[in-house]
Amino acid sequence: MIEVCDVLIIGAGPAGLAAAARLKQLGAGRVIVVERETAAGGVPRHCRHSPFGMREFRRVLGGPAYARALAERATNMGAEIRLGTTVVGIERNGDLAVALTSDTGVRRLKPKRILLATGTREKTRAARFLTGDRPLGILNTGALQSYAEKGLAPFRRPLILGSELVALSSLLTCRGLGARPVMMIEERPAPLARASFMFLPRLLGVPVRCGVRIADIHGQKRVEGVRLVLADGSEMDLACDGIAISGHFTPEASLARAAGLEIDPGTGGPVIDQFGRTSDARIFAAGNLLHPVETAGWCWAEARRLAGFLAISLSDQLPEGTVASVHPGPGIAYVVPQRLVRGGTGLKQLQLRATEPVRGRLATEDKGKRTLSRRRALFPERRLLLPVPDLTQAGGNIVIGIED
Ligand SMILES: Cc1cc2nc3c(=O)[nH]c(=O)nc-3n(C[C@H](O)[C@H](O)[C@H](O)COP(=O)(O)OP(=O)(O)OC[C@H]3O[C@@H](n4cnc5c(N)ncnc54)[C@H](O)[C@@H]3O)c2cc1C
């Protein structure tokens, strides 16, 4: 007999666990969370540093403690968490069904609703076209954190490539391992994290240089150094024994793609409406799958809200019918949600990201009518929020872009 449930949540990161706890709190019936790893908690499980949990638990926690607290809350509320279980396919013809693999083999499960919360990943060295030798010691932050979780230090004097929040997570992980990064470099002309966060490398005595790229990696067996091209075009050799590569995030959207859900070219994740519904109204999405990459607290809070809409959808009470789609215009990398439905509350804000650091006027065009908002400074790795447009007026295509 095929197992059934009310809601199947795929991914036990902060988003999936937040949604599971909220759904149970709202009486959503049988809620199952499946997680391919052997422990729940998602990315924070590997982040041995703080701060996590202020928004969720009003305490400062390290990543693993935060991950455990989220999983405990979901379990205490009555959600079932299945570890070591991977969803390998979603069937959408007729009733929803998924194929699950675990060490007991392949099984099928029929949920009434699915919440995709599969997170994001960093692009690898190969995907970023980093040339040079292929020695040991080149890792992205996720891999570095998995090593750290096992108490393994892959290097002592690494170079950190990237300057967004995850690069700072990498820096803290190195420090936790007793490694002393030699430098933090950013290819763009300015750091991607907010200036207030960039005190951290300074505090730890790690120089930060922007407008710098790696031209070559030296070392046959292990990394021995790199050749850097500096902002003024000159070159320098820098000795280091590893490279921690961060950034260039891409949503873990292979399941959504294979299931034939509409994918947004801007985010690389599924297109959603302001209730979190994908192009199949029975399948919702939350967390960093929607927007690479936000903090754990943001993903948690957003998934809690979307879980509220999912609970309402179980009794078929969410409004239907797209009245507008939202598109990124000049200078904007993506907008979430991408579809708007008239009626009901839903998410109250659109989330935007810029393609490049820019200062300009944010312009919205709808049915040929143009509205310009205030001048804004936008940065590629920083979220900007705009109120969802008034849909009594809006319709068709809403385009949001930047003008000088
Ligand atoms: C390397 C790295 C470091 C980061 N450091 C920080 C930090 O220090 N602080 C911070 O606030 N944020 C950090 N972030 C951002 C982080 O992604 C979010 O904080 C948060 O983890 C997002 O939650 P999520 O639930 O959307 O996704 P995730 O935490 O990524 O969880 C998704 C889960 O889905 C599971 N999954 C995926 N596909 C399947 C499948 N088919 N079947 C079953 N399970 C599946 C994955 O195994 C994973 O556990 C970091 C991100 C990265 C990539």
The ligand as a MOL file (V3000), in Angstrom:
LIG
                    3D

  0  0  0     0  0            999 V3000
M  V30 BEGIN CTAB
M  V30 COUNTS 53 58 0 0 0
M  V30 BEGIN ATOM
M  V30 1 C 28.2470 27.2280 2.5930 0
M  V30 2 C 27.1710 28.0820 3.1640 0
M  V30 3 C 27.3680 28.7210 4.3920 0
M  V30 4 C 26.3750 29.5050 4.9450 0
M  V30 5 N 26.5800 30.1330 6.1420 0
M  V30 6 C 25.5690 30.8380 6.7150 0
M  V30 7 C 25.7210 31.4550 7.9960 0
M  V30 8 O 26.7920 31.3960 8.5790 0
M  V30 9 N 24.6650 32.1210 8.5310 0
M  V30 10 C 23.4590 32.2110 7.8880 0
M  V30 11 O 22.4990 32.7880 8.4130 0
M  V30 12 N 23.2920 31.6450 6.6620 0
M  V30 13 C 24.3110 30.9690 6.0800 0
M  V30 14 N 24.1400 30.4050 4.8430 0
M  V30 15 C 22.8570 30.5500 4.1800 0
M  V30 16 C 22.0330 29.2650 4.4600 0
M  V30 17 O 21.8160 28.5850 3.2650 0
M  V30 18 C 20.7490 29.6100 5.1490 0
M  V30 19 O 21.1420 30.1760 6.3490 0
M  V30 20 C 19.7980 28.4240 5.4170 0
M  V30 21 O 20.4960 27.2430 5.6360 0
M  V30 22 C 18.8090 28.2320 4.2730 0
M  V30 23 O 17.8580 27.3040 4.6960 0
M  V30 24 P 17.0840 26.3450 3.6900 0
M  V30 25 O 16.2010 25.5120 4.5530 0
M  V30 26 O 16.4820 27.1270 2.6090 0
M  V30 27 O 18.1890 25.4490 2.9820 0
M  V30 28 P 19.3130 24.4580 3.5060 0
M  V30 29 O 19.8050 24.8320 4.8500 0
M  V30 30 O 20.3030 24.3750 2.3970 0
M  V30 31 O 18.5470 23.0640 3.6260 0
M  V30 32 C 18.0980 22.3400 2.5050 0
M  V30 33 C 18.0840 20.8690 2.8630 0
M  V30 34 O 17.4410 20.1430 1.8220 0
M  V30 35 C 18.0670 18.8930 1.7050 0
M  V30 36 N 17.7370 18.3380 0.3870 0
M  V30 37 C 18.0490 18.8960 -0.8230 0
M  V30 38 N 17.5570 18.1110 -1.8130 0
M  V30 39 C 16.9360 17.0610 -1.2230 0
M  V30 40 C 16.2280 15.9320 -1.7340 0
M  V30 41 N 16.0370 15.7350 -3.0560 0
M  V30 42 N 15.7270 15.0280 -0.8450 0
M  V30 43 C 15.8980 15.2220 0.4950 0
M  V30 44 N 16.5500 16.2730 1.0170 0
M  V30 45 C 17.0440 17.1950 0.1770 0
M  V30 46 C 19.5380 19.2200 1.8880 0
M  V30 47 O 20.2880 18.0880 2.2600 0
M  V30 48 C 19.4830 20.2760 3.0020 0
M  V30 49 O 19.6350 19.7200 4.2840 0
M  V30 50 C 25.1390 29.6480 4.2560 0
M  V30 51 C 24.9610 29.0300 3.0110 0
M  V30 52 C 25.9660 28.2570 2.4680 0
M  V30 53 C 25.7320 27.6030 1.1240 0
M  V30 END ATOM
M  V30 BEGIN BOND
M  V30 1 1 1 2
M  V30 2 1 2 3
M  V30 3 2 2 52
M  V30 4 2 3 4
M  V30 5 1 4 5
M  V30 6 1 4 50
M  V30 7 2 5 6
M  V30 8 1 6 7
M  V30 9 1 6 13
M  V30 10 2 7 8
M  V30 11 1 7 9
M  V30 12 1 9 10
M  V30 13 2 10 11
M  V30 14 1 10 12
M  V30 15 2 12 13
M  V30 16 1 13 14
M  V30 17 1 14 15
M  V30 18 1 14 50
M  V30 19 1 15 16
M  V30 20 1 16 17
M  V30 21 1 16 18
M  V30 22 1 18 19
M  V30 23 1 18 20
M  V30 24 1 20 21
M  V30 25 1 20 22
M  V30 26 1 22 23
M  V30 27 1 23 24
M  V30 28 2 24 25
M  V30 29 1 24 26
M  V30 30 1 24 27
M  V30 31 1 27 28
M  V30 32 2 28 29
M  V30 33 1 28 30
M  V30 34 1 28 31
M  V30 35 1 31 32
M  V30 36 1 32 33
M  V30 37 1 33 34
M  V30 38 1 33 48
M  V30 39 1 34 35
M  V30 40 1 35 36
M  V30 41 1 35 46
M  V30 42 1 36 37
M  V30 43 1 36 45
M  V30 44 2 37 38
M  V30 45 1 38 39
M  V30 46 1 39 40
M  V30 47 2 39 45
M  V30 48 1 40 41
M  V30 49 2 40 42
M  V30 50 1 42 43
M  V30 51 2 43 44
M  V30 52 1 44 45
M  V30 53 1 46 47
M  V30 54 1 46 48
M  V30 55 1 48 49
M  V30 56 2 50 51
M  V30 57 1 51 52
M  V30 58 1 52 53
M  V30 END BOND
M  V30 END CTAB
M  END
